[in-house]
Amino acid sequence: MATALICVASGVPQSFAGEMDDYRSLTSTAGRDAAENGRSRRGFQFGHSVPAVSDSAAAVNHRHTSSDPYRSYRSSEDASSSQNRRRTELIRPTAGGASDRQAVVSASYEGRGKISGVEQIDWRPQPQVSAPVSEDQRIELPWWSNYVTRPFDDETQPVSLTLDLVIAEALTHSHRVKEIEVTPYIQQTFIPESIAEFDWTAFAESRLDDLSDPVGNTLTTGGPTRFRDLYAIGRAGIRRKSQWGGEFEAAQQLAYQDNNSDFFAPPQQGTGQLLVSFTQPFLRGSGQSYNESRIILAGINSQTARQEGMEELANHLFEVARAYWSLYRARSFVLQRSRLLKEGERVLRKLEERRVFDVAANQIARARAAVAARRAGLTRAFADLRSAESKLRALVNSPILRNGSQQEFVPAELPSGEHWHFDLETSRAMAMENRPEFAKKLSDLEAARVRAGMARHELLPVLDFAMQAYVSGLDGNSDIAQGFANQYTVGEPSYSVGLFFEIPLGNRAAQAKLKRRELEMSRALASFHTTVAVGMSEVEIAVQETEATWEEMQSRRESMEAAATEVVYLAMRWQLVPEDERVASLLLEQLLDAQDRLVAEEQDFVTAQVRHALAVLEWKRSTGTLLQYLAPGQANQKPAPSAVNIDAGTIVDSVN
């Protein structure tokens, strides 16, 4: 009705009203038939790609698959299906079928008295969401959604990419993921290293002394002026430190000695000695908790490394998703710039056809300037598209994305046009339980508490109990074997026991260390509170951002539709205006400016789409659940659809 009124007021036949409505459908009708490709989201599991953090991620997934923190504005979904539906299906609706055809209308300036060019294009069935939402909670996809998922050039090798496939390839091939995967393994090696402190240790040692010293006392040799002594000893045994701090050692010693002293008897002595010693601290260094503290710290540090790995992996996959949606935005910009150039060339062609009749030179110059500027904008859009492909290739590092300029990355998934509401309190509770940063800070606090306990224990003085016992044997004539046997058959065992006490006067070093550890624990606690405060702020911002970006999409959609209506109106006015040079120049300027504004509004809408998609992912990251929903699942590469040829701004469908 509004279109008909405009036509009547402008003196235009009402037959144009239908064509104007068709043109306006560029931003409404086409999008109604093109819904997003839904994906089922399962709980994230690393599988074989990142086993170092798989247990933690799987445990988090298991704990939360039974709860549903999301509340969507779905008007047609019944209560029973809502209860039985998995939470991941609520986040990503599944795909279904859609209509067969849609009309893409463009203005054609074939003459001053008419608008022609309703170009009918056949399309394959487009997916729809399985559970529809109310119309006021869904933003319809625009006209370029049907072109952006198709190749632009027949000469390149198209690679159809879904977000699932990109994530799966990144988990398998990304160098950054491999770096993250190795880091927890490095930290885990400190655990067996700490446990090995209590392992049994075998040792062996030997020494040979051949001495020739001058004699300054006749009692040394009994006559000879030089003392010549040959001494060889070999010792082997085992030792071990216990978890309670005690040290045990058992060693067998065999020796041979001969010298020229008259008092050395029997000559050529062979000796054997079996020695057992044990030392047990009673104060400092005692107790299983103190001696196993290093094992506990190694385990805490290993868990911290896992949590850091989960955080870094979530950040990397978020960047991969950002690069994927940047690719969608860049391809959309190319399509928008291409259509803008096409419309400018149509205007210029019409003006040149009318040059000898009623078109001034300044109008042609203005149109040529607009075409040149739009061609430059299209060149820049293509350059930005190549940059987006390069960034995605670098982040994923997949073999299927390594052919450089010979490939064309085609996103097979579109941003969602649906509105999802996230409850703030539920989101905060999820973040407190799932965010790896919080768990990491708690681990740091626990490690600081353990170190403070160790420092407090080291305030104690040293009080050690020492015990030693041995049996020994001796025989002459170089008979070491008999000397070894005599240690068990001749004589009796020898032993010694004692206590050792030590305390630094003032004990300032231990007190300073304890003070440092207590301050470190206070710092760790403050750091935990800071991290929680920042995390809760991020959750709140993420919830607000999802609402803001969805409302922004709505406003951008309305603004884009209004700009499209303005272009249609000005195009008609420019073709039907009386032959007045000044009025025609003014209308031409207004038309070209309106076309530029329409493209700017379309680009703003694409940017709002990407912002909303990233805002939902940012909410998942802020609540610590991003890894659960960026699940590759059945991420198989699918063949790309037929190409859309872009030549001088013309979009031609190659499928009949």
C-alpha positions in Angstrom: 0.0 0.0 0.0 2.8 2.4 0.9 4.5 1.6 -2.4 1.3 2.3 -4.4 0.9 5.7 -2.6 4.5 6.7 -3.6 3.8 5.7 -7.2 0.6 7.8 -7.3 2.2 10.8 -5.7 5.1 10.6 -8.2 2.9 10.3 -11.2 4.3 6.8 -11.8 1.9 4.0 -13.0 1.0 1.6 -10.2 2.4 -1.3 -12.2 5.7 -0.2 -10.8 4.5 -0.9 -7.3 5.0 -4.6 -7.6 8.5 -4.2 -9.0 9.4 -1.8 -6.1 8.2 -4.4 -3.6 10.2 -7.0 -5.4 13.3 -4.8 -5.2 12.7 -4.3 -1.5 12.6 -8.1 -1.1 16.4 -7.9 -1.7 16.7 -7.5 2.1 13.6 -9.5 3.2 12.2 -12.2 0.8 15.5 -13.7 -0.1 16.6 -14.0 3.5 13.3 -15.6 4.5 14.1 -18.6 2.4 17.8 -18.9 3.4 18.1 -20.0 7.0 21.3 -20.9 8.6 23.0 -24.3 8.4 22.4 -25.7 11.9 24.9 -27.8 13.8 24.4 -30.1 16.7 26.7 -29.2 19.6 28.0 -32.0 21.7 30.2 -31.8 24.7 33.8 -31.1 23.8 36.3 -33.8 24.0 39.9 -33.6 22.9 40.1 -37.3 21.7 43.6 -38.0 20.6 44.4 -34.5 19.7 45.0 -32.9 23.1 45.0 -35.8 25.6 46.8 -33.7 28.2 43.6 -31.8 29.0 41.0 -34.3 27.9 40.1 -35.7 31.3 39.3 -32.3 32.7 37.3 -31.2 29.8 35.4 -34.5 29.7 34.7 -34.3 33.4 33.3 -30.7 33.0 31.2 -31.9 30.2 29.8 -34.8 32.2 28.9 -32.6 35.1 26.9 -30.2 33.1 25.1 -32.2 30.4 22.1 -32.6 32.7 21.5 -28.9 33.3 20.0 -26.3 31.0 21.1 -22.7 31.7 19.6 -21.3 28.6 16.1 -19.8 28.2 15.2 -19.0 24.6 12.3 -17.0 23.4 10.6 -19.9 21.5 6.9 -19.4 21.2 6.0 -22.7 19.3 8.1 -25.2 21.2 6.1 -27.3 23.6 7.2 -28.1 27.1 7.8 -31.8 26.7 10.2 -31.4 23.8 12.0 -28.7 25.7 12.6 -31.0 28.6 13.8 -33.8 26.5 16.1 -31.7 24.3 19.7 -31.6 25.0 21.2 -28.3 25.9 23.5 -28.3 23.0 20.5 -28.6 20.6 19.1 -25.4 22.1 22.3 -23.6 21.4 22.5 -24.7 17.7 19.2 -25.7 16.0 19.3 -28.6 13.5 18.8 -28.1 9.8 15.9 -29.1 7.6 14.5 -28.3 4.2 13.3 -25.0 2.6 11.7 -23.5 -0.6 13.0 -24.1 -4.1 13.2 -20.6 -5.6 13.6 -17.0 -4.7 13.7 -13.8 -6.6 16.6 -11.4 -6.7 15.6 -8.1 -8.1 17.9 -5.3 -9.4 17.2 -2.0 -10.9 17.9 -1.8 -14.7 18.1 1.7 -16.2 17.0 0.7 -19.7 14.9 3.8 -20.2 13.6 6.9 -18.5 10.1 5.5 -18.3 10.5 2.1 -16.8 12.3 -0.2 -14.4 13.0 -3.8 -15.6 15.0 -6.8 -14.6 13.4 -9.2 -12.2 16.0 -11.9 -12.4 14.7 -15.4 -11.5 17.3 -17.7 -10.0 16.9 -21.4 -9.2 18.3 -22.6 -5.9 18.8 -25.8 -4.2 16.7 -26.5 -1.1 17.9 -24.3 1.8 18.0 -25.5 5.4 15.6 -24.3 8.1 15.6 -24.6 11.8 13.8 -27.7 13.0 12.0 -25.8 15.8 10.8 -22.4 14.5 10.8 -19.4 16.7 8.4 -16.5 16.7 8.9 -14.0 13.9 9.8 -11.1 16.2 12.7 -13.2 17.7 14.3 -14.1 14.3 16.2 -11.9 11.9 15.8 -13.0 8.3 19.0 -13.5 6.3 19.7 -11.0 3.5 20.0 -11.5 -0.2 23.8 -12.2 -0.3 23.3 -15.2 2.1 22.5 -17.3 -1.0 25.7 -16.3 -2.8 28.2 -16.1 -0.1 28.2 -19.9 0.4 29.0 -20.5 -3.3 32.4 -20.1 -5.1 33.1 -16.9 -6.9 35.4 -18.3 -9.6 35.2 -21.5 -11.6 39.0 -21.5 -12.1 39.9 -21.9 -8.5 39.6 -25.0 -6.3 36.7 -24.4 -3.9 36.9 -25.7 -0.4 33.6 -25.8 1.4 34.1 -25.1 5.1 31.8 -25.4 8.1 32.8 -24.1 11.5 32.9 -27.8 12.7 35.3 -28.7 10.0 37.6 -25.8 10.7 37.6 -26.5 14.4 38.3 -30.2 13.8 41.2 -29.4 11.4 42.7 -26.9 13.8 42.6 -29.4 16.6 44.4 -31.9 14.4 46.9 -29.8 12.5 47.4 -26.4 14.2 50.9 -25.7 15.4 49.5 -23.6 18.2 47.3 -26.5 19.4 50.3 -28.8 19.3 52.3 -26.4 21.4 49.4 -26.2 23.9 49.2 -30.0 23.9 52.9 -30.5 24.8 53.0 -28.0 27.6 51.0 -30.0 30.2 53.1 -33.1 29.4 56.3 -31.1 30.2 54.8 -30.2 33.6 53.7 -33.7 34.3 57.3 -35.0 34.2 57.9 -33.2 37.5 55.6 -35.6 39.3 57.6 -38.8 38.8 60.7 -36.7 39.3 59.5 -35.8 42.8 58.3 -39.3 43.6 61.8 -40.6 42.5 63.3 -38.9 45.6 62.1 -41.9 47.6 63.4 -44.5 45.2 66.1 -47.0 46.1 69.5 -46.0 44.9 72.4 -48.5 44.2 75.9 -47.3 44.4 79.5 -48.6 44.1 82.9 -47.0 44.6 86.5 -48.0 44.7 89.9 -46.5 45.4 93.6 -47.4 45.2 96.3 -45.8 47.3 100.0 -46.5 46.7 102.0 -44.4 49.2 105.7 -43.8 49.7 106.3 -41.3 52.5 109.4 -40.4 54.5 109.3 -41.7 58.1 109.6 -39.1 60.9 108.9 -41.6 63.6 110.5 -45.0 64.1 107.3 -46.3 65.5 105.7 -45.9 62.1 107.7 -48.6 60.4 110.0 -49.9 63.1 113.2 -49.3 61.1 112.7 -48.5 57.4 113.2 -44.8 56.5 110.2 -44.7 54.1 106.8 -45.9 54.7 105.4 -47.8 51.7 101.7 -48.7 51.8 99.4 -50.2 49.2 95.7 -49.9 49.9 92.8 -50.9 47.6 89.1 -50.7 48.6 85.8 -51.5 46.9 82.4 -50.6 48.3 78.8 -51.3 47.0 75.4 -51.0 48.5 71.9 -49.4 48.4 70.3 -46.4 50.1 66.9 -44.9 50.3 65.1 -41.9 51.8 61.7 -42.7 53.3 58.5 -40.6 53.1 58.9 -39.9 56.8 62.4 -38.3 56.3 64.6 -41.2 57.4 67.6 -42.3 55.4 68.7 -45.9 55.3 71.9 -47.3 53.9 73.5 -50.8 53.6 76.9 -51.3 52.1 79.4 -54.2 51.7 83.1 -53.2 51.8 86.1 -55.3 50.7 89.7 -54.1 51.0 93.3 -55.2 50.6 96.3 -53.6 52.4 100.0 -54.3 52.6 102.9 -52.1 53.8 106.6 -52.4 55.0 105.9 -51.7 58.7 107.3 -54.2 61.1 104.1 -53.7 63.2 101.7 -54.6 60.4 100.5 -58.2 61.0 99.4 -60.3 59.4 100.9 -59.1 56.1 98.9 -58.8 52.9 95.6 -58.3 54.8 92.2 -59.0 53.2 89.2 -57.4 55.0 85.5 -57.3 54.7 82.8 -55.1 56.4 79.0 -55.0 56.2 77.7 -51.7 57.4 74.0 -50.7 58.0 73.1 -47.1 59.0 69.8 -45.2 59.6 69.1 -41.6 60.4 65.6 -40.4 61.4 64.7 -36.7 62.0 62.4 -36.1 64.9 61.6 -32.4 64.3 62.7 -30.5 61.2 62.5 -32.8 58.1 60.2 -35.3 59.8 56.7 -36.3 58.8 55.1 -37.7 55.6 53.2 -34.5 54.8 56.4 -32.4 54.7 58.5 -34.9 52.8 55.8 -35.4 50.2 55.1 -31.7 49.7 57.2 -31.6 46.6 55.0 -34.3 45.1 51.9 -32.3 46.0 53.3 -29.2 44.5 54.3 -31.0 41.3 50.7 -32.4 41.1 49.3 -28.9 41.6 51.6 -27.4 39.0 50.6 -30.2 36.6 46.9 -29.4 37.1 47.6 -25.7 36.7 49.3 -26.5 33.4 46.2 -28.4 32.3 44.0 -25.5 33.2 46.2 -23.1 31.4 46.1 -25.4 28.4 42.3 -25.4 28.4 42.3 -21.6 28.6 44.8 -21.2 25.8 43.0 -23.8 23.6 39.7 -22.0 24.1 41.3 -18.7 23.2 42.9 -20.2 20.1 39.6 -21.9 18.9 37.8 -18.6 19.5 40.3 -16.9 17.2 39.7 -19.7 14.6 36.0 -19.0 14.9 36.6 -15.3 14.6 38.7 -15.9 11.4 35.9 -18.1 10.0 33.2 -15.4 10.5 35.7 -12.7 9.2 35.9 -14.8 6.0 32.1 -14.7 5.8 32.1 -10.9 6.3 34.8 -10.4 3.7 32.9 -12.5 1.1 29.7 -10.6 1.9 31.6 -7.3 1.3 32.8 -8.6 -2.1 29.2 -9.4 -3.1 27.9 -6.0 -1.9 30.7 -4.1 -3.6 30.1 -6.1 -6.8 26.5 -5.3 -6.9 27.2 -1.6 -6.2 29.7 -1.5 -9.1 27.1 -3.1 -11.3 24.5 -0.5 -10.5 27.0 2.3 -11.1 28.0 0.9 -14.5 24.3 0.7 -15.4 23.8 4.4 -14.6 26.9 5.3 -16.6 25.9 3.2 -19.5 22.4 4.9 -19.6 24.0 8.4 -19.4 26.3 7.7 -22.2 23.5 6.4 -24.4 21.6 9.7 -23.7 24.7 11.9 -24.2 23.5 13.4 -27.5 20.0 14.1 -26.2 19.6 15.4 -22.7 22.6 14.4 -20.6 25.2 17.0 -19.5 28.9 16.3 -19.4 29.1 16.8 -15.6 26.6 14.0 -15.1 28.7 11.6 -17.0 31.9 12.7 -15.2 30.1 12.2 -11.9 29.0 8.7 -12.8 32.5 7.8 -14.1 34.0 9.0 -10.8 31.5 6.9 -8.9 32.3 3.8 -11.0 36.0 4.3 -10.5 35.6 4.7 -6.8 33.4 1.6 -6.6 35.9 -0.4 -8.6 38.6 0.5 -6.2 36.4 -0.5 -3.3 35.8 -3.9 -5.0 39.5 -4.3 -5.4 40.0 -3.6 -1.7 37.2 -6.0 -0.8 39.0 -8.8 -2.8 42.3 -8.0 -1.1 40.6 -8.1 2.3 39.1 -11.5 1.3 42.5 -12.9 0.5 43.8 -11.6 3.8 41.0 -13.3 5.7 41.8 -16.6 3.9 45.4 -16.3 4.8 44.7 -15.7 8.4 42.3 -18.7 8.6 44.9 -20.8 6.8 47.6 -19.8 9.3 45.4 -20.5 12.3 44.2 -23.9 11.1 47.3 -25.1 9.3 45.4 -27.9 7.7 46.6 -29.8 4.6 43.3 -29.1 2.9 43.9 -25.3 3.1 47.5 -25.2 1.8 47.2 -24.6 -1.9 47.3 -20.8 -1.6 46.0 -18.8 -4.5 44.7 -21.9 -6.2 42.0 -22.4 -3.5 38.9 -20.5 -2.6 37.5 -20.9 0.9 33.7 -21.1 0.8 31.9 -20.8 4.2 29.0 -23.3 4.2 27.5 -21.9 7.4 25.8 -18.6 8.0 25.4 -16.6 11.2 22.3 -17.3 13.2 19.5 -14.9 13.0 17.8 -16.1 16.2 17.7 -14.5 19.5 18.9 -16.4 22.6 18.5 -15.1 26.1 21.2 -16.0 28.7 20.3 -15.7 32.4 23.0 -13.6 34.2 22.9 -15.5 37.5 23.0 -18.9 35.8 25.8 -17.7 33.7 27.8 -16.6 36.8 27.2 -19.9 38.4 28.5 -21.7 35.3 31.5 -19.5 35.2 32.4 -20.2 38.8 32.3 -23.9 38.2 33.8 -24.1 34.7 36.2 -21.3 34.0 39.8 -22.7 34.0 41.2 -19.3 35.1 39.3 -19.7 38.4 40.5 -23.3 38.9 44.1 -22.1 38.1 44.0 -19.4 40.7 42.6 -21.9 43.3 45.5 -24.2 42.4 48.0 -21.3 42.8 46.4 -20.6 46.2 46.7 -24.2 47.2 50.3 -24.3 46.1 51.0 -21.1 48.2 49.4 -22.8 51.2 51.6 -25.9 50.8 54.7 -23.8 50.6 53.7 -21.8 53.7 53.2 -25.1 55.6 56.7 -26.2 54.6 58.2 -22.9 55.7 56.3 -23.2 59.0 57.7 -26.7 59.5 61.2 -25.4 58.9 61.0 -23.2 61.9 61.6 -26.3 64.0 65.2 -27.1 65.2 67.1 -30.1 64.0 66.9 -33.2 66.2 68.0 -36.4 64.4 68.4 -39.9 65.7 71.4 -41.7 64.1 72.2 -45.5 64.4 75.0 -47.5 62.8 75.9 -51.2 63.0 78.5 -53.3 61.2 80.3 -56.7 61.2 83.9 -57.0 59.9 86.4 -59.7 59.2 90.2 -60.0 58.4 92.6 -62.5 57.1 96.2 -62.5 55.8 98.0 -63.7 52.7 95.8 -61.6 50.4 92.8 -63.9 51.2 90.0 -61.3 50.8 87.4 -64.1 50.4 88.3 -65.5 53.9 88.2 -62.0 55.3 84.7 -61.6 53.9 83.7 -65.0 55.5 85.2 -64.1 58.8 82.9 -61.0 59.2 80.0 -63.4 59.8 81.9 -66.1 61.8 84.5 -64.4 63.9 83.6 -61.9 66.6 80.4 -60.0 67.1 78.6 -57.0 65.6 79.5 -53.5 66.5 77.0 -50.6 66.8 76.6 -47.0 67.7 73.6 -44.7 68.4 73.3 -41.0 69.0 71.3 -37.8 68.8 72.1 -34.7 66.8 70.6 -31.3 67.8 71.0 -28.0 66.0 69.1 -24.6 66.0 70.2 -21.3 64.6 70.3 -18.6 67.2 67.4 -16.2 66.4 66.3 -18.5 63.5 65.9 -15.4 61.3 66.3 -17.1 58.0 63.4 -19.5 58.6 61.2 -16.7 60.0 61.9 -14.6 56.9 61.1 -17.5 54.7 57.8 -18.1 56.5 56.9 -14.4 56.3 57.6 -14.5 52.5 55.4 -17.6 52.1 52.6 -16.1 54.1 52.7 -12.9 51.9 52.7 -15.0 48.8 49.6 -16.8 50.1 47.9 -13.5 50.7 48.9 -12.4 47.2 47.5 -15.6 45.7 44.2 -15.0 47.6 44.0 -11.5 46.4 44.8 -12.6 42.8 42.0 -15.2 43.0 39.4 -12.5 44.1 40.7 -10.2 41.4 40.3 -13.0 38.7 36.8 -13.8 40.0 35.8 -10.2 39.9 37.1 -9.7 36.4 35.6 -13.0 35.3 32.2 -12.1 36.6 32.4 -8.7 34.9 33.3 -10.5 31.6 30.2 -12.8 32.1 28.0 -9.8 32.7 29.4 -8.0 29.7 29.0 -11.1 27.5 25.4 -11.4 28.5 24.8 -7.8 27.8 26.7 -8.0 24.5 24.5 -10.9 23.2 21.4 -8.8 23.8 23.0 -5.6 22.4 24.3 -7.3 19.3 21.0 -8.9 18.6 19.2 -5.6 19.0 21.8 -4.0 16.8 21.1 -6.6 14.1 17.4 -5.7 14.3 18.2 -2.0 13.9 20.7 -2.5 11.2 18.1 -4.6 9.3 15.5 -1.9 9.5 18.1 0.7 8.5 19.1 -1.4 5.5 15.5 -1.9 4.4 14.9 1.8 4.6 18.0 2.5 2.6 16.9 0.0 -0.1 13.5 1.7 -0.3 15.2 5.1 -0.7 17.3 3.7 -3.6 14.2 2.4 -5.4 12.4 5.7 -4.9 15.4 7.8 -6.1 16.0 5.5 -9.1 12.4 6.0 -10.2 12.6 9.7 -9.7 15.8 10.0 -11.7 14.4 8.1 -14.6 11.0 10.0 -14.6 12.2 13.5 -13.8 11.4 16.2 -16.4 14.3 17.1 -18.7 15.8 19.7 -16.5 19.6 19.6 -16.3 19.9 21.0 -12.7 17.2 18.7 -11.3 18.6 15.7 -13.2 22.1 16.3 -11.8 20.8 16.7 -8.3 18.8 13.5 -8.5 21.8 11.7 -10.0 23.9 12.8 -7.1 21.2 11.7 -4.6 20.9 8.3 -6.3 24.6 7.6 -6.3 24.9 8.7 -2.7 21.9 6.5 -1.7 23.4 3.5 -3.4 26.6 4.1 -1.4 24.6 4.5 1.8 22.8 1.2 1.1 26.1 -0.7 0.7 27.3 1.0 3.9 24.2 -0.2 5.7 24.6 -3.7 4.3 28.2 -3.8 5.5 27.1 -2.6 8.9 24.5 -5.4 9.0 27.1 -8.0 8.1 29.3 -6.6 10.8 26.4 -6.8 13.3 25.8 -10.4 12.2 29.5 -11.3 12.9 29.4 -9.4 16.2 26.4 -11.4 17.4 27.9 -14.7 16.4 31.1 -13.8 18.2 29.1 -12.5 21.2 27.5 -15.9 21.6 30.9 -17.5 21.5 32.3 -15.0 23.9 29.5 -15.8 26.3 30.5 -19.5 26.1 34.1 -18.6 26.7 33.3 -16.3 29.6 31.3 -19.1 31.3 34.1 -21.7 30.6 31.9 -23.8 28.3 33.3 -22.9 24.9 35.2 -26.2 24.6 32.0 -28.1 25.2 30.2 -26.6 22.3 33.0 -26.2 19.7 32.8 -29.9 19.2 33.9 -31.1 15.7 31.4 -34.0 15.7 30.9 -35.4 12.1 33.1 -32.7 10.5 33.5 -34.2 7.1 34.4 -32.0 4.1 31.6 -31.5 1.7 31.8 -30.5 -2.0 31.3 -26.9 -2.7 28.1 -25.8 -4.6 28.2 -24.4 -8.1 30.1 -21.2 -8.6 28.7 -17.7 -8.7 30.5 -15.7 -11.4 31.5 -12.2 -10.4 32.5 -10.1 -13.4 32.5 -6.4 -13.3 30.1 -6.5 -10.4 27.6 -8.9 -12.1 26.3 -11.8 -10.0 25.3 -14.6 -12.4 24.0 -18.0 -11.2 25.5 -20.8 -13.2 22.8 -23.3 -12.1 19.7 -23.4 -14.2 
